[in-house]
Amino acid sequence: MRQIGTLPDARDARAIADYLAGLSIEARLVESPGGWELWVCDEDKVPRGREEYQAFLSNPADERFHKPKAARPAEAPRPVATLERRPVVEPQRQVTVLLIVASIVVTVLFQAPKETSFVCKYFFITEVHRVEIEGEKGFAWTPDVTLPDVRRGELWRLVTPIFIHFSPMHILFNMLWLFSLGSQLELRYRSARLVLLVLLVAVPSNLCQYFFSTIVLEGWKPVVTQSSPLFGGMSGVVFGLFGFVWMKAVYEPGCGLYVSPGNILLMMVWLILCMTGAVGPIANMAHLVGLAVGMLSGYASAWWNGFGSVRIPPEPQE
């Protein structure tokens, strides 16, 4: 679904929406501070919709844009698909930006020699310690799959590993995808829903990554190693957001979310490549679980919305 223009007048917005409907171009009107936004639901019909919209702007009095009936009162238009009203304040990317800033701050602290211990103590899924043995720096922790820190009430540990990144490329890749997918979701569904989706993906992906640790392909067979708290990154959440947007775009085409076929291929190739071990130690279990949770959530949301089949009842005859 794409926006093709904004009209300040309610009757004009309704007129062009009705006209597009007559051409089998499903449209949606959204109220905003600048007027009525006109959206075309079918991507394939966006060029034709824009062409007709420009024609309407050139000559809005043209008879073809108006039904041969009494003029409608200047009331809020009823769109062809559904009517949505936006608040006076324009939506922001507050949560998306906050997640990016938090990731950068935590990653900088983790990379700083004097602050690493702070991140190790509070941000991994269970507390770890920075150690140096015979000149070699590393990490140590108390093996305990029961997550004693979480059971003591430190529930934030189920989420905070998503903010730890281990290299510039690691955080750059994740933040680019987070900004793209998170912004799209937050602008469409608001901040609170994005927060819920991030939590819904982060908790199970972090838990599965901890309990099943690194999963790699050896001879195209998955191999799981012993559990380890030494993992982090936003990639599990990114795969979850990607899976959600992907399923919504497929099963609810008019939802306003979109991911290109090229990006779908890129994410799938990257998922498999990481599992081969060719790019080093990767939290593959977090990727897989995040993607699965996101796809299931997106499909469930599309099902709940009737797969986009909801319509406004026809107007009463005059």
C-alpha angles and dihedrals in degrees: 000000000000136000112239100179151326127249122196095205120075096211093050090050091051092046095055092042091053091046092052089049088057087057091052091252107136111219138184129206120210123188114229136164089265095053132268117343115214116214128184112214100201113068091206091059097048094098092052090045092053091048092053091044091054090048089053092051090051093052115005091170093063109129094230090068094056131064115234094251139097115301114269120241117253095265134139106289122243109224127217095248114022135328119236127183121206123206119252090256112075115239117261136205092237099138094041092052091044091053091050093048092047091050092051094047095047092045092050090049091049092051093047109092094220096048102040092093091057092055091043091052099049113016109049117085088255128014116276131183131224108231137178119210120181091340094310118117120218146134134269134188140170109264107237121140091193091078097230093188092058092045088054088061102269091131094157088077088075087068110023098078087076089072096056116091127178105205141018092253091049094057095036094055093046096045093050091053092042092053092048098045099030093050092050092051096042094049090049103039104019132245100286093058092048090053091051092048092049091051092045090055101035100054100053094037092052093045093049091046090053098046097040097027119185117012118191137167117248111178086348090298119118115244121194121203130201120295119274134174091212099106136099146150141108094259095101090054091044091055088048093052089045092052091049094050091044095054094042091051091049101043100029105035094176095055095100095242123116140177121181123238088241092058091047090055091045093053094047093048091048091049092054094040091055090052092056090065091235093125097045132255108349132175091244095161090058089051093051097044093043091052092047094049092046094049093047091048092049093049092046091051092050090048091049089054092050092253088288095303097125114120136179112250115254118269118261114261115258 
